[in-house]
Amino acid sequence: MRAEEILGLFPEENRDRWRGVAKLAKRLQEIRIRAGMPLTVLADNRERFVDRQGELVDRQEDAARPEAEELENMLGHLCRYSIYAFADEIRQGFLTVQGGHRVGLAGQVILDEEGRIRNMKYIRYLNIRIAHQIRGAADPLMPHLFAEGRVRSTLLISPPGGGKTTMLRDIIRQVSDGTAYGAGVNVSVVDERSEIAGSYLGVAQNDVGIRTDILDGCPKVEGMMRLIRSMAPQVLAVDEVGSFADVQALQMAGGCGCKLLATIHGGSVEEVRKKDYMRYVMEQGLFERYVMMDRRHGAGRITGIYDGEGKLCTKQ
Amino acid sequence: MYKAIGFLCILAGCAGWGSSLARQEKERVRHLRILFQTMGRMRSEISYGKHTMPEICLLLAELNDKCYSECFERIYKRTAGENGTDFPKVWEEELGNCLDRLPLREDEKRTVTELAGSMRFREGNGQAGRVGQAETFLEGRYRQAEETCENRSKMIHSVSILTGLLLAILLL
């Protein structure tokens, strides 16, 4: 992560204010910009404020407070002065920008006649989440994900913020590039919310491997079917399985001979088994490995690896 | 002898001046055609392609006319990078410089350069509609100029030769 990448997020006229923050690039986690409220940054899990000169301060009274117009300019800049081209993302409440960083948006939503969100106006709250790809995050897991050189279908389980997506991203990269445990294979990813590859204008901003095809912004069910038909993947990866339809699509993909890599929210294998839509696939043995993670000792910590029947193989 | 040479020189000079004016008129028609077609391409790239403005500039850089091609390429290079400069500023500056040398009227140049100031539409249809307004204006001007160009060229040629004759008679 380079300081220039952080500065590039801001319009030219405001960059001076952010030079101090940009120096923290490697440790930066979040930048929160709210109209009329103190500018806040989160680095090393510590919240600080930004003053008018771009210095980091601890007292909120000293912090700069951006005006609504500044946020509008910033949105224009983030969308390359082509807000219409990002209308779908804005409707969903986030943008993925160059570098794979995600910008959460809040303001006033515009509904259509059927009550669905059509667009958003008066965007007055931005939350820039700085992307940090952790290469090697999946290293301890890799020996368990291969059997005789072939990838095992694996489900990553953790509560929100447990590091599932970071882990999945690194597994995809290693499976695609090839490791000491197995040669590289073609991986297809349905990246519904652009969180895995962090695609910006169709180009993956994160390293997801040389044999990886990304279907960005596509609903999971439709995306899985489309990729199986069009890209003939050996491994199919999706983030956050959360419905019967998702599970049915996974079953279909598994039936086509694809190995699966997926994540799901949950506190334990038993808790996941209790979900109506997961019980059947777990009984059918769709997944050969379940990886339990938690965030109690830092995001991304593996607490246990279970086999297809839910029996503990390795406790970390 | 000298009078005859002088007479011919004045006549040739005025005819040359006339044909230069006529050529300028034809150039104006050509540039208006390129500009309204450019606006049309922009409109369709916005509404169907959903491309961003810098990307559209890269597509427009494929235009055959060197002057526009270079201009759009510069806009792309200056705005698309990681530290991209503000698009409206660059558009106005680059197209302002490019159109400055061309035989277009002030309001025609303004229609193109000021377009970047209205790039805040949140929906593709609205943004394409705004570009469509500029396209309609320039197309209207093009049709009008094309219609009158032939007659104006003939008139300019006739007037310039007559002026040459008159000058030659008066001076010689």
Contacts between the chains, C-beta under 8 A, distances in Angstrom:
chain1	res1	chain2	res2	distance
A	4	B	82	6.3
A	4	B	83	6.2
A	5	B	82	6.3
A	7	B	83	6.7
A	8	B	81	7.9
A	8	B	82	4.3
A	8	B	83	4.8
A	8	B	84	7.2
A	11	B	86	6.1
A	12	B	85	5.8
A	12	B	86	5.5
A	13	B	86	7.7
A	72	B	120	7.7
A	76	B	119	7.5
A	76	B	120	6.5
A	77	B	84	8.0
A	77	B	86	7.0
A	79	B	52	7.3
A	80	B	52	4.3
A	80	B	53	6.3
A	80	B	54	5.6
A	80	B	79	7.1
A	80	B	80	7.6
A	80	B	84	7.0
A	80	B	87	6.7
A	81	B	52	7.6
A	81	B	53	5.4
A	81	B	79	7.9
A	81	B	86	7.4
A	81	B	87	3.8
A	81	B	88	6.5
A	81	B	116	7.6
A	81	B	119	4.8
A	82	B	46	7.9
A	82	B	51	7.6
A	82	B	52	3.8
A	82	B	53	4.8
A	82	B	54	7.9
A	82	B	119	7.0
A	82	B	127	7.7
A	83	B	120	6.5
A	83	B	121	6.8
A	83	B	122	5.0
A	83	B	127	8.0
A	84	B	46	6.4
A	84	B	50	7.2
A	84	B	121	5.6
A	84	B	122	6.4
A	84	B	123	5.6
A	84	B	124	4.3
A	84	B	126	7.1
A	84	B	127	4.4
A	84	B	128	7.9
A	85	B	46	7.9
A	85	B	50	5.0
A	85	B	51	6.5
A	85	B	52	4.8
A	85	B	124	7.5
A	87	B	122	6.2
A	87	B	123	5.9
A	87	B	124	6.7
A	90	B	122	7.1
A	98	B	82	6.0
A	99	B	82	7.8
A	119	B	122	5.5
A	119	B	123	6.7
A	121	B	122	7.3
A	201	B	52	7.1
A	201	B	55	7.3
